[in-house]
């Protein structure tokens, strides 16, 4: 296994833990590459959103606003990109390199309204720098 495969495996393992421990419907990362988000390792149903433009949906909005996003009810967001009809809530936490530049994000989807809050954001903010060390 080369280092890129090893890094992706480590990120996938982290997503598996988050998926299981936080009872997420979907847990994954998007990598910021050439001005758009590219789907990275994930756990859950497949998504058609393998690339997301900056400013599009919750994920793209996080990058455009340089801010994490906690969405209690995705049905109330006009720019929501539906990955799965069961999704009701979403949290996106930005991943940054050592210089503080956004390199991607952690994205979790839940099936319950209000499933994520500031406690989850704090947890993901602790995990994000560790993932950044293994970022592909």
CNS distance restraints for C-alpha pairs under 8 A (distance, minus, plus):
assign (resid   1 and name CA) (resid   5 and name CA) 5.89 0.50 0.50
assign (resid   1 and name CA) (resid   6 and name CA) 6.22 0.50 0.50
assign (resid   2 and name CA) (resid   6 and name CA) 6.14 0.50 0.50
assign (resid   3 and name CA) (resid   7 and name CA) 6.01 0.50 0.50
assign (resid   4 and name CA) (resid   8 and name CA) 6.19 0.50 0.50
assign (resid   4 and name CA) (resid 136 and name CA) 5.72 0.50 0.50
assign (resid   5 and name CA) (resid   9 and name CA) 6.04 0.50 0.50
assign (resid   6 and name CA) (resid  10 and name CA) 6.20 0.50 0.50
assign (resid   7 and name CA) (resid  11 and name CA) 6.29 0.50 0.50
assign (resid   7 and name CA) (resid 134 and name CA) 4.93 0.50 0.50
assign (resid   7 and name CA) (resid 135 and name CA) 6.44 0.50 0.50
assign (resid   7 and name CA) (resid 136 and name CA) 6.11 0.50 0.50
assign (resid   8 and name CA) (resid  12 and name CA) 6.03 0.50 0.50
assign (resid   8 and name CA) (resid  40 and name CA) 7.93 0.50 0.50
assign (resid   8 and name CA) (resid  41 and name CA) 6.50 0.50 0.50
assign (resid   8 and name CA) (resid 134 and name CA) 7.55 0.50 0.50
assign (resid   8 and name CA) (resid 135 and name CA) 7.53 0.50 0.50
assign (resid   8 and name CA) (resid 136 and name CA) 6.49 0.50 0.50
assign (resid   9 and name CA) (resid  13 and name CA) 6.09 0.50 0.50
assign (resid   9 and name CA) (resid  41 and name CA) 7.96 0.50 0.50
assign (resid  10 and name CA) (resid  14 and name CA) 6.36 0.50 0.50
assign (resid  10 and name CA) (resid 134 and name CA) 7.27 0.50 0.50
assign (resid  11 and name CA) (resid  15 and name CA) 6.29 0.50 0.50
assign (resid  11 and name CA) (resid  41 and name CA) 6.60 0.50 0.50
assign (resid  11 and name CA) (resid 131 and name CA) 6.44 0.50 0.50
assign (resid  11 and name CA) (resid 134 and name CA) 7.21 0.50 0.50
assign (resid  11 and name CA) (resid 135 and name CA) 7.80 0.50 0.50
assign (resid  12 and name CA) (resid  16 and name CA) 6.17 0.50 0.50
assign (resid  12 and name CA) (resid  28 and name CA) 7.71 0.50 0.50
assign (resid  12 and name CA) (resid  41 and name CA) 5.19 0.50 0.50
assign (resid  12 and name CA) (resid  42 and name CA) 6.18 0.50 0.50
assign (resid  12 and name CA) (resid  43 and name CA) 7.47 0.50 0.50
assign (resid  13 and name CA) (resid  17 and name CA) 6.39 0.50 0.50
assign (resid  14 and name CA) (resid  18 and name CA) 6.29 0.50 0.50
assign (resid  15 and name CA) (resid  19 and name CA) 5.90 0.50 0.50
assign (resid  15 and name CA) (resid  27 and name CA) 5.58 0.50 0.50
assign (resid  15 and name CA) (resid  28 and name CA) 5.86 0.50 0.50
assign (resid  15 and name CA) (resid  41 and name CA) 7.65 0.50 0.50
assign (resid  15 and name CA) (resid  42 and name CA) 6.28 0.50 0.50
assign (resid  15 and name CA) (resid  43 and name CA) 6.38 0.50 0.50
assign (resid  16 and name CA) (resid  20 and name CA) 6.17 0.50 0.50
assign (resid  16 and name CA) (resid  27 and name CA) 7.45 0.50 0.50
assign (resid  16 and name CA) (resid  42 and name CA) 7.87 0.50 0.50
assign (resid  16 and name CA) (resid  43 and name CA) 6.14 0.50 0.50
assign (resid  17 and name CA) (resid  21 and name CA) 5.84 0.50 0.50
assign (resid  18 and name CA) (resid  22 and name CA) 5.52 0.50 0.50
assign (resid  18 and name CA) (resid  23 and name CA) 7.61 0.50 0.50
assign (resid  18 and name CA) (resid  24 and name CA) 7.29 0.50 0.50
assign (resid  18 and name CA) (resid  27 and name CA) 6.84 0.50 0.50
assign (resid  19 and name CA) (resid  23 and name CA) 5.62 0.50 0.50
assign (resid  19 and name CA) (resid  24 and name CA) 4.77 0.50 0.50
assign (resid  19 and name CA) (resid  25 and name CA) 7.00 0.50 0.50
assign (resid  19 and name CA) (resid  26 and name CA) 6.55 0.50 0.50
assign (resid  19 and name CA) (resid  27 and name CA) 5.51 0.50 0.50
assign (resid  19 and name CA) (resid  43 and name CA) 6.86 0.50 0.50
assign (resid  20 and name CA) (resid  24 and name CA) 6.80 0.50 0.50
assign (resid  23 and name CA) (resid 110 and name CA) 7.53 0.50 0.50
assign (resid  24 and name CA) (resid 108 and name CA) 6.48 0.50 0.50
assign (resid  24 and name CA) (resid 109 and name CA) 5.83 0.50 0.50
assign (resid  24 and name CA) (resid 110 and name CA) 4.98 0.50 0.50
assign (resid  24 and name CA) (resid 111 and name CA) 7.46 0.50 0.50
assign (resid  25 and name CA) (resid  44 and name CA) 6.23 0.50 0.50
assign (resid  25 and name CA) (resid  87 and name CA) 7.25 0.50 0.50
assign (resid  25 and name CA) (resid 108 and name CA) 7.61 0.50 0.50
assign (resid  25 and name CA) (resid 109 and name CA) 5.52 0.50 0.50
assign (resid  25 and name CA) (resid 110 and name CA) 5.04 0.50 0.50
assign (resid  25 and name CA) (resid 111 and name CA) 6.24 0.50 0.50
assign (resid  26 and name CA) (resid  42 and name CA) 7.32 0.50 0.50
assign (resid  26 and name CA) (resid  43 and name CA) 5.77 0.50 0.50
assign (resid  26 and name CA) (resid  44 and name CA) 4.55 0.50 0.50
assign (resid  26 and name CA) (resid  45 and name CA) 6.83 0.50 0.50
assign (resid  26 and name CA) (resid 107 and name CA) 7.98 0.50 0.50
assign (resid  26 and name CA) (resid 108 and name CA) 5.68 0.50 0.50
assign (resid  26 and name CA) (resid 109 and name CA) 5.02 0.50 0.50
assign (resid  26 and name CA) (resid 110 and name CA) 6.99 0.50 0.50
assign (resid  27 and name CA) (resid  42 and name CA) 5.56 0.50 0.50
assign (resid  27 and name CA) (resid  43 and name CA) 5.31 0.50 0.50
assign (resid  27 and name CA) (resid  44 and name CA) 6.63 0.50 0.50
assign (resid  27 and name CA) (resid 106 and name CA) 7.57 0.50 0.50
assign (resid  27 and name CA) (resid 107 and name CA) 5.90 0.50 0.50
assign (resid  27 and name CA) (resid 108 and name CA) 4.54 0.50 0.50
assign (resid  27 and name CA) (resid 109 and name CA) 6.51 0.50 0.50
assign (resid  28 and name CA) (resid  39 and name CA) 7.89 0.50 0.50
assign (resid  28 and name CA) (resid  40 and name CA) 6.80 0.50 0.50
assign (resid  28 and name CA) (resid  41 and name CA) 5.71 0.50 0.50
assign (resid  28 and name CA) (resid  42 and name CA) 3.78 0.50 0.50
assign (resid  28 and name CA) (resid  43 and name CA) 6.16 0.50 0.50
assign (resid  28 and name CA) (resid 106 and name CA) 5.96 0.50 0.50
assign (resid  28 and name CA) (resid 107 and name CA) 5.40 0.50 0.50
assign (resid  28 and name CA) (resid 108 and name CA) 6.55 0.50 0.50
assign (resid  29 and name CA) (resid  39 and name CA) 6.39 0.50 0.50
assign (resid  29 and name CA) (resid  40 and name CA) 5.19 0.50 0.50
assign (resid  29 and name CA) (resid  41 and name CA) 6.01 0.50 0.50
assign (resid  29 and name CA) (resid  42 and name CA) 6.38 0.50 0.50
assign (resid  29 and name CA) (resid 104 and name CA) 7.09 0.50 0.50
assign (resid  29 and name CA) (resid 105 and name CA) 5.49 0.50 0.50
assign (resid  29 and name CA) (resid 106 and name CA) 4.55 0.50 0.50
assign (resid  29 and name CA) (resid 107 and name CA) 5.73 0.50 0.50
assign (resid  30 and name CA) (resid  37 and name CA) 5.57 0.50 0.50
assign (resid  30 and name CA) (resid  38 and name CA) 5.22 0.50 0.50
assign (resid  30 and name CA) (resid  39 and name CA) 4.55 0.50 0.50
assign (resid  30 and name CA) (resid  40 and name CA) 5.18 0.50 0.50
assign (resid  30 and name CA) (resid  41 and name CA) 7.97 0.50 0.50
assign (resid  30 and name CA) (resid 104 and name CA) 5.40 0.50 0.50
assign (resid  30 and name CA) (resid 105 and name CA) 5.39 0.50 0.50
assign (resid  30 and name CA) (resid 106 and name CA) 6.71 0.50 0.50
assign (resid  30 and name CA) (resid 107 and name CA) 7.45 0.50 0.50
assign (resid  31 and name CA) (resid  37 and name CA) 5.36 0.50 0.50
assign (resid  31 and name CA) (resid  38 and name CA) 5.03 0.50 0.50
assign (resid  31 and name CA) (resid  39 and name CA) 6.33 0.50 0.50
assign (resid  31 and name CA) (resid  40 and name CA) 6.18 0.50 0.50
assign (resid  31 and name CA) (resid 103 and name CA) 6.18 0.50 0.50
assign (resid  31 and name CA) (resid 104 and name CA) 4.26 0.50 0.50
assign (resid  31 and name CA) (resid 105 and name CA) 6.69 0.50 0.50
assign (resid  32 and name CA) (resid  36 and name CA) 5.61 0.50 0.50
assign (resid  32 and name CA) (resid  37 and name CA) 4.54 0.50 0.50
assign (resid  32 and name CA) (resid  38 and name CA) 6.28 0.50 0.50
assign (resid  32 and name CA) (resid 102 and name CA) 7.42 0.50 0.50
assign (resid  32 and name CA) (resid 103 and name CA) 5.09 0.50 0.50
assign (resid  32 and name CA) (resid 104 and name CA) 4.71 0.50 0.50
assign (resid  33 and name CA) (resid  37 and name CA) 6.13 0.50 0.50
assign (resid  33 and name CA) (resid  38 and name CA) 6.66 0.50 0.50
assign (resid  33 and name CA) (resid 103 and name CA) 7.77 0.50 0.50
assign (resid  35 and name CA) (resid  53 and name CA) 7.55 0.50 0.50
assign (resid  35 and name CA) (resid  54 and name CA) 7.03 0.50 0.50
assign (resid  36 and name CA) (resid  51 and name CA) 6.74 0.50 0.50
assign (resid  36 and name CA) (resid  52 and name CA) 5.90 0.50 0.50
assign (resid  36 and name CA) (resid  53 and name CA) 4.96 0.50 0.50
assign (resid  36 and name CA) (resid  54 and name CA) 5.76 0.50 0.50
assign (resid  37 and name CA) (resid  50 and name CA) 7.96 0.50 0.50
assign (resid  37 and name CA) (resid  51 and name CA) 5.37 0.50 0.50
assign (resid  37 and name CA) (resid  52 and name CA) 4.97 0.50 0.50
assign (resid  37 and name CA) (resid  53 and name CA) 6.35 0.50 0.50
assign (resid  37 and name CA) (resid  54 and name CA) 7.17 0.50 0.50
assign (resid  37 and name CA) (resid  60 and name CA) 7.37 0.50 0.50
assign (resid  37 and name CA) (resid 104 and name CA) 7.15 0.50 0.50
assign (resid  38 and name CA) (resid  50 and name CA) 5.72 0.50 0.50
assign (resid  38 and name CA) (resid  51 and name CA) 4.62 0.50 0.50
assign (resid  38 and name CA) (resid  52 and name CA) 6.69 0.50 0.50
assign (resid  39 and name CA) (resid  49 and name CA) 7.46 0.50 0.50
assign (resid  39 and name CA) (resid  50 and name CA) 4.78 0.50 0.50
assign (resid  39 and name CA) (resid  51 and name CA) 6.21 0.50 0.50
assign (resid  45 and name CA) (resid  84 and name CA) 7.92 0.50 0.50
assign (resid  47 and name CA) (resid  83 and name CA) 5.61 0.50 0.50
assign (resid  47 and name CA) (resid  84 and name CA) 7.68 0.50 0.50
assign (resid  48 and name CA) (resid  83 and name CA) 6.98 0.50 0.50
assign (resid  49 and name CA) (resid  83 and name CA) 7.04 0.50 0.50
assign (resid  52 and name CA) (resid  56 and name CA) 6.49 0.50 0.50
assign (resid  52 and name CA) (resid  57 and name CA) 7.85 0.50 0.50
assign (resid  52 and name CA) (resid  59 and name CA) 7.49 0.50 0.50
assign (resid  52 and name CA) (resid  60 and name CA) 6.34 0.50 0.50
assign (resid  53 and name CA) (resid  60 and name CA) 5.89 0.50 0.50
assign (resid  54 and name CA) (resid  59 and name CA) 7.85 0.50 0.50
assign (resid  54 and name CA) (resid  60 and name CA) 4.22 0.50 0.50
assign (resid  54 and name CA) (resid  61 and name CA) 6.52 0.50 0.50
assign (resid  54 and name CA) (resid  63 and name CA) 6.27 0.50 0.50
assign (resid  54 and name CA) (resid  64 and name CA) 5.78 0.50 0.50
assign (resid  55 and name CA) (resid  59 and name CA) 7.72 0.50 0.50
assign (resid  55 and name CA) (resid  60 and name CA) 4.21 0.50 0.50
assign (resid  55 and name CA) (resid  61 and name CA) 4.32 0.50 0.50
assign (resid  55 and name CA) (resid  62 and name CA) 7.54 0.50 0.50
assign (resid  55 and name CA) (resid  63 and name CA) 7.01 0.50 0.50
assign (resid  55 and name CA) (resid  64 and name CA) 5.18 0.50 0.50
assign (resid  56 and name CA) (resid  60 and name CA) 4.52 0.50 0.50
assign (resid  56 and name CA) (resid  61 and name CA) 5.92 0.50 0.50
assign (resid  56 and name CA) (resid  79 and name CA) 6.68 0.50 0.50
assign (resid  56 and name CA) (resid  80 and name CA) 7.94 0.50 0.50
assign (resid  56 and name CA) (resid  81 and name CA) 7.80 0.50 0.50
assign (resid  57 and name CA) (resid  61 and name CA) 5.99 0.50 0.50
assign (resid  57 and name CA) (resid  79 and name CA) 4.93 0.50 0.50
assign (resid  57 and name CA) (resid  80 and name CA) 4.64 0.50 0.50
assign (resid  57 and name CA) (resid  81 and name CA) 5.15 0.50 0.50
assign (resid  58 and name CA) (resid  62 and name CA) 6.24 0.50 0.50
assign (resid  58 and name CA) (resid  69 and name CA) 6.92 0.50 0.50
assign (resid  58 and name CA) (resid  79 and name CA) 7.17 0.50 0.50
assign (resid  58 and name CA) (resid  80 and name CA) 6.01 0.50 0.50
assign (resid  58 and name CA) (resid  81 and name CA) 7.36 0.50 0.50
assign (resid  58 and name CA) (resid  92 and name CA) 7.39 0.50 0.50
assign (resid  59 and name CA) (resid  63 and name CA) 6.86 0.50 0.50
assign (resid  59 and name CA) (resid  69 and name CA) 7.99 0.50 0.50
assign (resid  59 and name CA) (resid  92 and name CA) 6.41 0.50 0.50
assign (resid  59 and name CA) (resid 105 and name CA) 7.80 0.50 0.50
assign (resid  59 and name CA) (resid 107 and name CA) 7.44 0.50 0.50
assign (resid  60 and name CA) (resid  64 and name CA) 6.18 0.50 0.50
assign (resid  61 and name CA) (resid  65 and name CA) 5.88 0.50 0.50
assign (resid  62 and name CA) (resid  66 and name CA) 5.61 0.50 0.50
assign (resid  62 and name CA) (resid  67 and name CA) 5.08 0.50 0.50
assign (resid  62 and name CA) (resid  68 and name CA) 5.49 0.50 0.50
assign (resid  62 and name CA) (resid  69 and name CA) 5.97 0.50 0.50
assign (resid  62 and name CA) (resid  92 and name CA) 6.96 0.50 0.50
assign (resid  62 and name CA) (resid  93 and name CA) 7.75 0.50 0.50
assign (resid  62 and name CA) (resid  94 and name CA) 7.25 0.50 0.50
assign (resid  63 and name CA) (resid  67 and name CA) 6.72 0.50 0.50
assign (resid  63 and name CA) (resid  94 and name CA) 7.49 0.50 0.50
assign (resid  63 and name CA) (resid 102 and name CA) 7.39 0.50 0.50
assign (resid  66 and name CA) (resid  94 and name CA) 7.84 0.50 0.50
assign (resid  66 and name CA) (resid 102 and name CA) 7.83 0.50 0.50
assign (resid  67 and name CA) (resid  93 and name CA) 7.71 0.50 0.50
assign (resid  67 and name CA) (resid  94 and name CA) 7.15 0.50 0.50
assign (resid  68 and name CA) (resid  91 and name CA) 7.58 0.50 0.50
assign (resid  68 and name CA) (resid  92 and name CA) 5.54 0.50 0.50
assign (resid  68 and name CA) (resid  93 and name CA) 4.69 0.50 0.50
assign (resid  68 and name CA) (resid  94 and name CA) 5.98 0.50 0.50
assign (resid  68 and name CA) (resid 121 and name CA) 7.93 0.50 0.50
assign (resid  69 and name CA) (resid  90 and name CA) 7.84 0.50 0.50
assign (resid  69 and name CA) (resid  91 and name CA) 5.56 0.50 0.50
assign (resid  69 and name CA) (resid  92 and name CA) 5.06 0.50 0.50
assign (resid  69 and name CA) (resid  93 and name CA) 6.67 0.50 0.50
assign (resid  70 and name CA) (resid  89 and name CA) 7.92 0.50 0.50
assign (resid  70 and name CA) (resid  90 and name CA) 6.11 0.50 0.50
assign (resid  70 and name CA) (resid  91 and name CA) 4.51 0.50 0.50
assign (resid  70 and name CA) (resid  92 and name CA) 6.58 0.50 0.50
assign (resid  70 and name CA) (resid 116 and name CA) 6.80 0.50 0.50
assign (resid  70 and name CA) (resid 117 and name CA) 6.65 0.50 0.50
assign (resid  70 and name CA) (resid 118 and name CA) 7.97 0.50 0.50
assign (resid  70 and name CA) (resid 121 and name CA) 7.86 0.50 0.50
assign (resid  71 and name CA) (resid  89 and name CA) 5.54 0.50 0.50
assign (resid  71 and name CA) (resid  90 and name CA) 5.17 0.50 0.50
assign (resid  71 and name CA) (resid  91 and name CA) 6.14 0.50 0.50
assign (resid  71 and name CA) (resid 114 and name CA) 7.47 0.50 0.50
assign (resid  71 and name CA) (resid 116 and name CA) 7.72 0.50 0.50
assign (resid  72 and name CA) (resid  88 and name CA) 7.40 0.50 0.50
assign (resid  72 and name CA) (resid  89 and name CA) 5.04 0.50 0.50
assign (resid  72 and name CA) (resid  90 and name CA) 6.90 0.50 0.50
assign (resid  72 and name CA) (resid 113 and name CA) 5.50 0.50 0.50
assign (resid  72 and name CA) (resid 114 and name CA) 4.19 0.50 0.50
assign (resid  72 and name CA) (resid 115 and name CA) 6.91 0.50 0.50
assign (resid  72 and name CA) (resid 116 and name CA) 6.94 0.50 0.50
assign (resid  73 and name CA) (resid  77 and name CA) 7.53 0.50 0.50
assign (resid  73 and name CA) (resid  88 and name CA) 5.26 0.50 0.50
assign (resid  73 and name CA) (resid  89 and name CA) 4.95 0.50 0.50
assign (resid  73 and name CA) (resid  90 and name CA) 7.71 0.50 0.50
assign (resid  73 and name CA) (resid 113 and name CA) 5.23 0.50 0.50
assign (resid  73 and name CA) (resid 114 and name CA) 6.52 0.50 0.50
assign (resid  74 and name CA) (resid  80 and name CA) 6.36 0.50 0.50
assign (resid  74 and name CA) (resid  87 and name CA) 7.47 0.50 0.50
assign (resid  74 and name CA) (resid  88 and name CA) 5.39 0.50 0.50
assign (resid  74 and name CA) (resid  89 and name CA) 5.43 0.50 0.50
assign (resid  74 and name CA) (resid  90 and name CA) 6.93 0.50 0.50
assign (resid  75 and name CA) (resid  80 and name CA) 7.47 0.50 0.50
assign (resid  75 and name CA) (resid  88 and name CA) 6.93 0.50 0.50
assign (resid  82 and name CA) (resid  87 and name CA) 7.76 0.50 0.50
assign (resid  83 and name CA) (resid  87 and name CA) 7.60 0.50 0.50
assign (resid  86 and name CA) (resid 111 and name CA) 5.62 0.50 0.50
assign (resid  87 and name CA) (resid 109 and name CA) 6.10 0.50 0.50
assign (resid  87 and name CA) (resid 110 and name CA) 5.53 0.50 0.50
assign (resid  87 and name CA) (resid 111 and name CA) 4.68 0.50 0.50
assign (resid  87 and name CA) (resid 112 and name CA) 7.43 0.50 0.50
assign (resid  88 and name CA) (resid 109 and name CA) 7.44 0.50 0.50
assign (resid  88 and name CA) (resid 110 and name CA) 5.92 0.50 0.50
assign (resid  88 and name CA) (resid 111 and name CA) 4.94 0.50 0.50
assign (resid  88 and name CA) (resid 112 and name CA) 5.41 0.50 0.50
assign (resid  88 and name CA) (resid 113 and name CA) 5.18 0.50 0.50
assign (resid  88 and name CA) (resid 114 and name CA) 7.92 0.50 0.50
assign (resid  89 and name CA) (resid 109 and name CA) 5.80 0.50 0.50
assign (resid  89 and name CA) (resid 110 and name CA) 5.06 0.50 0.50
assign (resid  89 and name CA) (resid 111 and name CA) 6.48 0.50 0.50
assign (resid  89 and name CA) (resid 112 and name CA) 6.29 0.50 0.50
assign (resid  89 and name CA) (resid 113 and name CA) 5.39 0.50 0.50
assign (resid  89 and name CA) (resid 114 and name CA) 6.06 0.50 0.50
assign (resid  89 and name CA) (resid 115 and name CA) 6.13 0.50 0.50
assign (resid  89 and name CA) (resid 116 and name CA) 7.01 0.50 0.50
assign (resid  90 and name CA) (resid 107 and name CA) 7.22 0.50 0.50
assign (resid  90 and name CA) (resid 108 and name CA) 5.62 0.50 0.50
assign (resid  90 and name CA) (resid 109 and name CA) 4.48 0.50 0.50
assign (resid  90 and name CA) (resid 110 and name CA) 6.13 0.50 0.50
assign (resid  90 and name CA) (resid 115 and name CA) 7.88 0.50 0.50
assign (resid  90 and name CA) (resid 116 and name CA) 6.95 0.50 0.50
assign (resid  91 and name CA) (resid 107 and name CA) 5.88 0.50 0.50
assign (resid  91 and name CA) (resid 108 and name CA) 5.36 0.50 0.50
assign (resid  91 and name CA) (resid 109 and name CA) 6.69 0.50 0.50
assign (resid  91 and name CA) (resid 116 and name CA) 6.46 0.50 0.50
assign (resid  91 and name CA) (resid 121 and name CA) 7.48 0.50 0.50
assign (resid  92 and name CA) (resid 105 and name CA) 6.46 0.50 0.50
assign (resid  92 and name CA) (resid 106 and name CA) 5.58 0.50 0.50
assign (resid  92 and name CA) (resid 107 and name CA) 4.55 0.50 0.50
assign (resid  92 and name CA) (resid 108 and name CA) 6.54 0.50 0.50
assign (resid  93 and name CA) (resid 105 and name CA) 5.47 0.50 0.50
assign (resid  93 and name CA) (resid 106 and name CA) 5.23 0.50 0.50
assign (resid  93 and name CA) (resid 107 and name CA) 6.71 0.50 0.50
assign (resid  93 and name CA) (resid 121 and name CA) 6.77 0.50 0.50
assign (resid  93 and name CA) (resid 124 and name CA) 6.52 0.50 0.50
assign (resid  93 and name CA) (resid 125 and name CA) 6.74 0.50 0.50
assign (resid  93 and name CA) (resid 128 and name CA) 7.68 0.50 0.50
assign (resid  94 and name CA) (resid 102 and name CA) 6.50 0.50 0.50
assign (resid  94 and name CA) (resid 103 and name CA) 7.76 0.50 0.50
assign (resid  94 and name CA) (resid 104 and name CA) 5.98 0.50 0.50
assign (resid  94 and name CA) (resid 105 and name CA) 4.21 0.50 0.50
assign (resid  94 and name CA) (resid 106 and name CA) 6.37 0.50 0.50
assign (resid  94 and name CA) (resid 125 and name CA) 7.91 0.50 0.50
assign (resid  94 and name CA) (resid 128 and name CA) 7.29 0.50 0.50
assign (resid  95 and name CA) (resid 102 and name CA) 5.79 0.50 0.50
assign (resid  95 and name CA) (resid 103 and name CA) 5.78 0.50 0.50
assign (resid  95 and name CA) (resid 104 and name CA) 5.07 0.50 0.50
assign (resid  95 and name CA) (resid 105 and name CA) 4.85 0.50 0.50
assign (resid  95 and name CA) (resid 106 and name CA) 7.00 0.50 0.50
assign (resid  95 and name CA) (resid 128 and name CA) 5.19 0.50 0.50
assign (resid  95 and name CA) (resid 129 and name CA) 6.67 0.50 0.50
assign (resid  95 and name CA) (resid 131 and name CA) 7.65 0.50 0.50
assign (resid  95 and name CA) (resid 132 and name CA) 6.36 0.50 0.50
assign (resid  96 and name CA) (resid 100 and name CA) 5.19 0.50 0.50
assign (resid  96 and name CA) (resid 101 and name CA) 5.15 0.50 0.50
assign (resid  96 and name CA) (resid 102 and name CA) 4.37 0.50 0.50
assign (resid  96 and name CA) (resid 103 and name CA) 5.31 0.50 0.50
assign (resid  96 and name CA) (resid 104 and name CA) 6.99 0.50 0.50
assign (resid  96 and name CA) (resid 128 and name CA) 7.46 0.50 0.50
assign (resid  96 and name CA) (resid 129 and name CA) 6.88 0.50 0.50
assign (resid  96 and name CA) (resid 132 and name CA) 6.53 0.50 0.50
assign (resid  97 and name CA) (resid 101 and name CA) 5.53 0.50 0.50
assign (resid  97 and name CA) (resid 102 and name CA) 6.58 0.50 0.50
assign (resid  97 and name CA) (resid 103 and name CA) 6.35 0.50 0.50
assign (resid  97 and name CA) (resid 129 and name CA) 7.59 0.50 0.50
assign (resid  97 and name CA) (resid 132 and name CA) 6.11 0.50 0.50
assign (resid 103 and name CA) (resid 132 and name CA) 7.95 0.50 0.50
assign (resid 105 and name CA) (resid 128 and name CA) 7.92 0.50 0.50
assign (resid 106 and name CA) (resid 124 and name CA) 7.56 0.50 0.50
assign (resid 106 and name CA) (resid 128 and name CA) 7.44 0.50 0.50
assign (resid 110 and name CA) (resid 115 and name CA) 6.10 0.50 0.50
assign (resid 110 and name CA) (resid 116 and name CA) 7.78 0.50 0.50
assign (resid 111 and name CA) (resid 115 and name CA) 7.55 0.50 0.50
assign (resid 116 and name CA) (resid 120 and name CA) 5.94 0.50 0.50
assign (resid 116 and name CA) (resid 121 and name CA) 7.77 0.50 0.50
assign (resid 117 and name CA) (resid 121 and name CA) 6.45 0.50 0.50
assign (resid 118 and name CA) (resid 122 and name CA) 6.09 0.50 0.50
assign (resid 119 and name CA) (resid 123 and name CA) 6.30 0.50 0.50
assign (resid 120 and name CA) (resid 124 and name CA) 6.14 0.50 0.50
assign (resid 121 and name CA) (resid 125 and name CA) 6.04 0.50 0.50
assign (resid 122 and name CA) (resid 126 and name CA) 6.41 0.50 0.50
assign (resid 123 and name CA) (resid 127 and name CA) 6.47 0.50 0.50
assign (resid 124 and name CA) (resid 128 and name CA) 5.92 0.50 0.50
assign (resid 125 and name CA) (resid 129 and name CA) 7.34 0.50 0.50
assign (resid 126 and name CA) (resid 130 and name CA) 7.56 0.50 0.50
assign (resid 127 and name CA) (resid 131 and name CA) 6.38 0.50 0.50
assign (resid 128 and name CA) (resid 132 and name CA) 6.14 0.50 0.50
assign (resid 129 and name CA) (resid 133 and name CA) 6.61 0.50 0.50
assign (resid 130 and name CA) (resid 134 and name CA) 7.20 0.50 0.50
assign (resid 131 and name CA) (resid 135 and name CA) 6.02 0.50 0.50
